[in-house]
Amino acid sequence: MEEAKQQSNQYLVPAAILVAGGLVAVAVFMSGSSGSTAQVANTGTDQPAAAAPQVIGSTDDVLPVTAEDHIKGNPNAEVLIVEYSDFECPFCKRFHGTMNKIMDMYGESGEVAWVYRQYPIEQIHPVKAMAEAVASECAAELGGNEAFWQFADRFMELTPSNNQTKIETVIPQIVREIGLDAQAFGACLESGRYDEHIQSEIANAIETGARGTPWSIVIAPNGKTFPLSGAQPLSAVEQLIEIARNEK
């Protein structure tokens, strides 16, 4: 089921394509070394189709988590799970549900926080994945962190994945449901101001060793990092959280 790996530079989406993705999104909207021994085996990930060997990155290169990130849970939690995700990826949809369960278990106590970063893969999900990433950033701009997670959770709930999403109807629906201003949202989509931000997160995912989505990095209290590749089951995520918590 998995597709073969691809050179890292093929993940980088030209700026023109990024801008085009944002423009398409607004058009449709307005029309209606680190811990490798603890890595768990992959159970599902979206990967581009071309096959080529590439240098393995380091999870230690993960960008620091800041107030600019989309964070569910306590930003000062002892364990952080940084996920790089594609809204059109079916494995990301599965893992999104798993991570919400993790947050139900560990979030209220402040033990674990979930950080969402963008990794739309244009080779598999052209136009739509990028438009959806931009839309989620616009939701955050207009409604804050809570609106970002409302958008993300609802989007994963409503959509079929694999570039089958009818973004011309589902994005406006979610915007209405979470109470965002439709006109301001459309202007944000059209602006292209999140293109560079999304590109930087794609680049960092690749730099840390990502070969597809979902790709996650677990950060222990002492800063040690552990890779978590693919849509791992709840038990595997729990196991890695416990390993990370023991790194003081």
MIDO-713899 format. One record per residue (C-alpha): x, y, z; residue in one letter. Coordinates in Angstrom, 2 decimals, decimal comma. Each point is the difference from the previous one (the first is absolute). Layout:
<recs>
<rec px="X" py="Y" pz="Z" code="A"/>
...
</recs>
This chain:
<recs>
<rec px="0,00" py="0,00" pz="0,00" code="M"/>
<rec px="2,87" py="2,35" pz="0,72" code="E"/>
<rec px="1,65" py="1,80" pz="-2,86" code="E"/>
<rec px="3,76" py="0,17" pz="-0,46" code="A"/>
<rec px="2,23" py="2,70" pz="1,43" code="K"/>
<rec px="1,07" py="3,18" pz="-1,80" code="Q"/>
<rec px="2,92" py="2,42" pz="0,10" code="Q"/>
<rec px="-0,49" py="2,75" pz="2,56" code="S"/>
<rec px="0,29" py="2,81" pz="-2,50" code="N"/>
<rec px="-3,01" py="-1,36" pz="-1,84" code="Q"/>
<rec px="-2,14" py="0,79" pz="3,02" code="Y"/>
<rec px="0,77" py="3,69" pz="-0,25" code="L"/>
<rec px="-2,87" py="1,73" pz="-1,69" code="V"/>
<rec px="0,91" py="2,98" pz="-2,18" code="P"/>
<rec px="-1,31" py="3,31" pz="1,26" code="A"/>
<rec px="-2,09" py="0,41" pz="-3,12" code="A"/>
<rec px="-1,86" py="-3,23" pz="0,76" code="I"/>
<rec px="-0,55" py="1,10" pz="3,58" code="L"/>
<rec px="-1,50" py="3,28" pz="-1,16" code="V"/>
<rec px="-2,11" py="-1,82" pz="-2,55" code="A"/>
<rec px="-1,30" py="-2,32" pz="2,70" code="G"/>
<rec px="-1,13" py="2,97" pz="2,07" code="G"/>
<rec px="-1,66" py="1,63" pz="-2,99" code="L"/>
<rec px="-1,86" py="-3,17" pz="-0,90" code="V"/>
<rec px="-1,14" py="-0,31" pz="3,60" code="A"/>
<rec px="-1,43" py="3,48" pz="0,12" code="V"/>
<rec px="-1,65" py="-0,47" pz="-3,39" code="A"/>
<rec px="-1,91" py="-3,06" pz="1,11" code="V"/>
<rec px="-0,78" py="1,54" pz="3,38" code="F"/>
<rec px="-1,44" py="3,15" pz="-1,45" code="M"/>
<rec px="-2,01" py="-2,02" pz="-2,49" code="S"/>
<rec px="-2,16" py="-1,56" pz="2,62" code="G"/>
<rec px="40,31" py="-17,77" pz="18,73" code="S"/>
<rec px="-2,21" py="-0,09" pz="2,39" code="S"/>
<rec px="-1,81" py="-2,97" pz="1,40" code="G"/>
<rec px="0,01" py="-2,13" pz="-3,12" code="S"/>
<rec px="0,04" py="-3,14" pz="2,16" code="T"/>
<rec px="-3,44" py="0,95" pz="1,31" code="A"/>
<rec px="-1,57" py="0,43" pz="-3,43" code="Q"/>
<rec px="-3,17" py="-2,04" pz="-0,52" code="V"/>
<rec px="-0,68" py="-1,91" pz="-3,21" code="A"/>
<rec px="-2,04" py="1,91" pz="-2,58" code="N"/>
<rec px="-3,63" py="-1,05" pz="-0,49" code="T"/>
<rec px="-1,03" py="2,50" pz="-2,64" code="G"/>
<rec px="1,29" py="3,13" pz="-1,66" code="T"/>
<rec px="-0,59" py="1,98" pz="-3,17" code="D"/>
<rec px="3,14" py="0,26" pz="-2,13" code="Q"/>
<rec px="0,70" py="1,40" pz="-3,48" code="P"/>
<rec px="0,33" py="-2,55" pz="-2,78" code="A"/>
<rec px="3,49" py="0,45" pz="-1,46" code="A"/>
<rec px="2,70" py="-2,27" pz="1,42" code="A"/>
<rec px="3,46" py="1,29" pz="0,93" code="A"/>
<rec px="2,37" py="-0,35" pz="2,96" code="P"/>
<rec px="0,50" py="2,99" pz="2,24" code="Q"/>
<rec px="1,93" py="1,10" pz="3,05" code="V"/>
<rec px="-1,74" py="-0,72" pz="3,30" code="I"/>
<rec px="-0,69" py="3,17" pz="1,98" code="G"/>
<rec px="0,22" py="0,53" pz="3,74" code="S"/>
<rec px="-2,95" py="0,55" pz="2,29" code="T"/>
<rec px="2,27" py="2,31" pz="2,01" code="D"/>
<rec px="-0,51" py="2,52" pz="-2,82" code="D"/>
<rec px="-3,66" py="0,50" pz="0,91" code="V"/>
<rec px="-0,82" py="3,69" pz="0,25" code="L"/>
<rec px="-0,56" py="1,17" pz="3,59" code="P"/>
<rec px="-3,62" py="0,11" pz="1,10" code="V"/>
<rec px="-1,14" py="3,59" pz="0,54" code="T"/>
<rec px="-3,19" py="1,95" pz="0,64" code="A"/>
<rec px="-0,37" py="0,26" pz="-3,79" code="E"/>
<rec px="-0,67" py="-3,74" pz="-0,24" code="D"/>
<rec px="-3,41" py="-1,66" pz="0,06" code="H"/>
<rec px="0,02" py="-1,70" pz="3,40" code="I"/>
<rec px="-2,68" py="-2,17" pz="1,57" code="K"/>
<rec px="0,60" py="-0,35" pz="3,73" code="G"/>
<rec px="2,45" py="1,67" pz="2,35" code="N"/>
<rec px="2,87" py="1,63" pz="-1,94" code="P"/>
<rec px="2,19" py="-0,76" pz="3,03" code="N"/>
<rec px="-0,86" py="-3,71" pz="0,05" code="A"/>
<rec px="2,88" py="-2,32" pz="0,83" code="E"/>
<rec px="-0,42" py="-1,90" pz="-3,28" code="V"/>
<rec px="-0,69" py="1,67" pz="-3,35" code="L"/>
<rec px="-1,17" py="-1,86" pz="-3,09" code="I"/>
<rec px="0,71" py="2,03" pz="-3,14" code="V"/>
<rec px="-1,96" py="-1,34" pz="-2,96" code="E"/>
<rec px="0,60" py="0,96" pz="-3,64" code="Y"/>
<rec px="-3,23" py="-0,75" pz="-1,82" code="S"/>
<rec px="-1,90" py="0,22" pz="-3,29" code="D"/>
<rec px="-3,74" py="0,66" pz="0,20" code="F"/>
<rec px="-0,60" py="-2,29" pz="-3,03" code="E"/>
<rec px="1,96" py="-2,96" pz="1,39" code="C"/>
<rec px="-2,22" py="-2,92" pz="1,15" code="P"/>
<rec px="2,68" py="-1,17" pz="2,43" code="F"/>
<rec px="0,10" py="3,51" pz="1,48" code="C"/>
<rec px="-3,75" py="-0,20" pz="0,51" code="K"/>
<rec px="0,43" py="-3,29" pz="1,89" code="R"/>
<rec px="2,87" py="1,38" pz="2,08" code="F"/>
<rec px="-1,96" py="3,19" pz="0,74" code="H"/>
<rec px="-2,60" py="-2,11" pz="1,77" code="G"/>
<rec px="2,72" py="-1,83" pz="1,92" code="T"/>
<rec px="1,57" py="3,26" pz="1,10" code="M"/>
<rec px="-3,32" py="1,35" pz="1,22" code="N"/>
<rec px="-0,26" py="-3,13" pz="2,18" code="K"/>
<rec px="3,54" py="0,64" pz="1,26" code="I"/>
<rec px="-1,02" py="3,52" pz="0,94" code="M"/>
<rec px="-3,06" py="-1,31" pz="1,83" code="D"/>
<rec px="2,34" py="-2,22" pz="1,99" code="M"/>
<rec px="2,95" py="2,34" pz="0,59" code="Y"/>
<rec px="-1,10" py="3,50" pz="-0,95" code="G"/>
<rec px="-1,99" py="1,17" pz="2,99" code="E"/>
<rec px="2,76" py="-1,00" pz="2,41" code="S"/>
<rec px="2,51" py="1,99" pz="-2,05" code="G"/>
<rec px="2,18" py="-3,03" pz="-0,64" code="E"/>
<rec px="-0,16" py="0,15" pz="-3,81" code="V"/>
<rec px="-0,59" py="2,73" pz="-2,57" code="A"/>
<rec px="-0,68" py="-0,46" pz="-3,70" code="W"/>
<rec px="1,58" py="2,35" pz="-2,53" code="V"/>
<rec px="-1,39" py="0,02" pz="-3,55" code="Y"/>
<rec px="2,21" py="1,05" pz="-2,91" code="R"/>
<rec px="-0,73" py="0,07" pz="-3,72" code="Q"/>
<rec px="1,35" py="-2,57" pz="-2,47" code="Y"/>
<rec px="-2,29" py="0,00" pz="-3,05" code="P"/>
<rec px="1,44" py="-2,33" pz="-2,65" code="I"/>
<rec px="-0,84" py="1,51" pz="-3,38" code="E"/>
<rec px="1,26" py="-3,03" pz="-1,94" code="Q"/>
<rec px="-2,83" py="-2,10" pz="1,46" code="I"/>
<rec px="-2,62" py="2,62" pz="0,78" code="H"/>
<rec px="0,44" py="2,87" pz="-2,47" code="P"/>
<rec px="-1,71" py="3,33" pz="0,74" code="V"/>
<rec px="-2,39" py="-1,28" pz="2,65" code="K"/>
<rec px="2,50" py="-0,85" pz="2,76" code="A"/>
<rec px="1,68" py="3,38" pz="-0,35" code="M"/>
<rec px="-3,32" py="1,86" pz="-0,07" code="A"/>
<rec px="-1,10" py="-1,83" pz="3,15" code="E"/>
<rec px="3,26" py="0,79" pz="1,79" code="A"/>
<rec px="-0,46" py="3,68" pz="-0,84" code="V"/>
<rec px="-3,63" py="-0,13" pz="1,12" code="A"/>
<rec px="1,01" py="-1,39" pz="3,40" code="S"/>
<rec px="2,53" py="2,80" pz="0,43" code="E"/>
<rec px="-2,68" py="2,55" pz="-0,87" code="C"/>
<rec px="-2,31" py="-1,57" pz="2,57" code="A"/>
<rec px="2,72" py="0,47" pz="2,60" code="A"/>
<rec px="0,57" py="3,60" pz="-1,08" code="E"/>
<rec px="-3,66" py="0,92" pz="0,34" code="L"/>
<rec px="-0,97" py="-2,13" pz="2,99" code="G"/>
<rec px="3,21" py="-0,85" pz="1,84" code="G"/>
<rec px="1,33" py="-3,35" pz="1,11" code="N"/>
<rec px="-3,43" py="-1,33" pz="0,93" code="E"/>
<rec px="-1,35" py="0,71" pz="-3,49" code="A"/>
<rec px="2,96" py="-1,77" pz="-1,58" code="F"/>
<rec px="-0,77" py="-3,19" pz="1,92" code="W"/>
<rec px="-3,72" py="0,32" pz="-0,66" code="Q"/>
<rec px="0,78" py="0,27" pz="-3,70" code="F"/>
<rec px="2,46" py="-2,91" pz="0,05" code="A"/>
<rec px="-2,24" py="-2,34" pz="2,02" code="D"/>
<rec px="-3,10" py="0,75" pz="-2,07" code="R"/>
<rec px="1,88" py="-0,25" pz="-3,29" code="F"/>
<rec px="1,36" py="-3,42" pz="0,89" code="M"/>
<rec px="-3,50" py="-1,07" pz="1,04" code="E"/>
<rec px="-1,76" py="1,15" pz="-3,17" code="L"/>
<rec px="2,38" py="-0,76" pz="-2,85" code="T"/>
<rec px="0,84" py="-3,17" pz="-1,99" code="P"/>
<rec px="3,77" py="0,64" pz="-0,57" code="S"/>
<rec px="2,13" py="-0,93" pz="-3,03" code="N"/>
<rec px="-0,85" py="3,15" pz="-1,95" code="N"/>
<rec px="-3,72" py="-0,79" pz="-0,05" code="Q"/>
<rec px="-0,99" py="2,85" pz="2,31" code="T"/>
<rec px="-2,47" py="2,51" pz="-1,42" code="K"/>
<rec px="1,78" py="3,01" pz="1,44" code="I"/>
<rec px="-2,39" py="2,39" pz="-1,71" code="E"/>
<rec px="-2,73" py="-1,15" pz="2,38" code="T"/>
<rec px="1,70" py="-1,44" pz="3,07" code="V"/>
<rec px="2,27" py="2,95" pz="0,80" code="I"/>
<rec px="-2,81" py="2,59" pz="-0,04" code="P"/>
<rec px="-2,13" py="-2,39" pz="2,07" code="Q"/>
<rec px="2,67" py="-0,26" pz="2,71" code="I"/>
<rec px="0,57" py="3,76" pz="-0,07" code="V"/>
<rec px="-3,70" py="0,53" pz="0,70" code="R"/>
<rec px="-0,11" py="-2,67" pz="2,69" code="E"/>
<rec px="2,87" py="1,45" pz="2,00" code="I"/>
<rec px="-1,26" py="3,56" pz="-0,39" code="G"/>
<rec px="2,71" py="1,62" pz="-2,11" code="L"/>
<rec px="-0,60" py="3,02" pz="-2,22" code="D"/>
<rec px="-0,36" py="-1,37" pz="-3,54" code="A"/>
<rec px="1,17" py="3,17" pz="-1,74" code="Q"/>
<rec px="3,12" py="0,34" pz="2,18" code="A"/>
<rec px="0,68" py="-3,71" pz="-0,47" code="F"/>
<rec px="-0,16" py="0,31" pz="-3,78" code="G"/>
<rec px="2,35" py="2,99" pz="0,06" code="A"/>
<rec px="2,47" py="-1,99" pz="2,10" code="C"/>
<rec px="-0,07" py="-2,92" pz="-2,44" code="L"/>
<rec px="0,64" py="2,31" pz="-2,92" code="E"/>
<rec px="2,86" py="1,88" pz="1,68" code="S"/>
<rec px="2,62" py="-2,76" pz="-0,25" code="G"/>
<rec px="1,52" py="1,12" pz="3,28" code="R"/>
<rec px="0,29" py="-3,53" pz="1,38" code="Y"/>
<rec px="1,80" py="-1,49" pz="-3,01" code="D"/>
<rec px="3,49" py="0,61" pz="1,39" code="E"/>
<rec px="-1,00" py="-1,24" pz="3,45" code="H"/>
<rec px="-1,37" py="-3,26" pz="-1,38" code="I"/>
<rec px="3,06" py="-0,45" pz="-2,19" code="Q"/>
<rec px="2,28" py="0,39" pz="3,03" code="S"/>
<rec px="-1,90" py="-2,72" pz="1,88" code="E"/>
<rec px="0,22" py="-2,35" pz="-3,00" code="I"/>
<rec px="3,75" py="0,63" pz="-0,14" code="A"/>
<rec px="0,41" py="-0,66" pz="3,72" code="N"/>
<rec px="-1,96" py="-3,25" pz="-0,24" code="A"/>
<rec px="2,41" py="-1,21" pz="-2,67" code="I"/>
<rec px="3,02" py="1,25" pz="1,97" code="E"/>
<rec px="-1,10" py="-2,08" pz="3,00" code="T"/>
<rec px="-0,28" py="-3,17" pz="-2,09" code="G"/>
<rec px="-3,59" py="-0,06" pz="-1,26" code="A"/>
<rec px="-0,75" py="-2,28" pz="-2,96" code="R"/>
<rec px="-3,75" py="0,43" pz="0,02" code="G"/>
<rec px="-2,95" py="0,89" pz="2,20" code="T"/>
<rec px="-0,81" py="-0,15" pz="2,80" code="P"/>
<rec px="3,49" py="0,61" pz="1,36" code="W"/>
<rec px="0,36" py="0,78" pz="3,70" code="S"/>
<rec px="2,79" py="0,79" pz="2,43" code="I"/>
<rec px="-0,35" py="-0,66" pz="3,72" code="V"/>
<rec px="2,00" py="2,42" pz="2,15" code="I"/>
<rec px="0,94" py="-1,17" pz="3,51" code="A"/>
<rec px="0,32" py="2,26" pz="3,07" code="P"/>
<rec px="3,78" py="0,11" pz="-0,46" code="N"/>
<rec px="-0,31" py="0,93" pz="-3,68" code="G"/>
<rec px="0,82" py="-3,44" pz="-1,40" code="K"/>
<rec px="-2,00" py="-0,76" pz="-3,12" code="T"/>
<rec px="-1,59" py="-3,19" pz="-1,29" code="F"/>
<rec px="-1,44" py="-0,66" pz="-3,49" code="P"/>
<rec px="-3,56" py="-1,21" pz="-0,39" code="L"/>
<rec px="-0,69" py="-0,92" pz="-3,62" code="S"/>
<rec px="-3,42" py="-0,75" pz="-1,45" code="G"/>
<rec px="-3,44" py="-0,52" pz="1,49" code="A"/>
<rec px="1,11" py="-1,86" pz="3,10" code="Q"/>
<rec px="-2,65" py="-1,60" pz="2,23" code="P"/>
<rec px="-0,85" py="1,44" pz="3,40" code="L"/>
<rec px="2,07" py="-2,58" pz="1,89" code="S"/>
<rec px="3,14" py="0,83" pz="-1,97" code="A"/>
<rec px="-0,39" py="3,73" pz="0,65" code="V"/>
<rec px="-0,57" py="-0,66" pz="3,70" code="E"/>
<rec px="3,14" py="-2,13" pz="0,10" code="Q"/>
<rec px="2,12" py="2,72" pz="-1,54" code="L"/>
<rec px="-1,45" py="2,63" pz="2,33" code="I"/>
<rec px="1,07" py="-2,11" pz="2,97" code="E"/>
<rec px="3,49" py="-0,43" pz="-1,45" code="I"/>
<rec px="0,24" py="3,78" pz="-0,47" code="A"/>
<rec px="-1,28" py="0,74" pz="3,51" code="R"/>
<rec px="2,85" py="-2,05" pz="1,46" code="N"/>
<rec px="2,52" py="2,29" pz="-1,69" code="E"/>
<rec px="0,50" py="2,57" pz="2,72" code="K"/>
</recs>
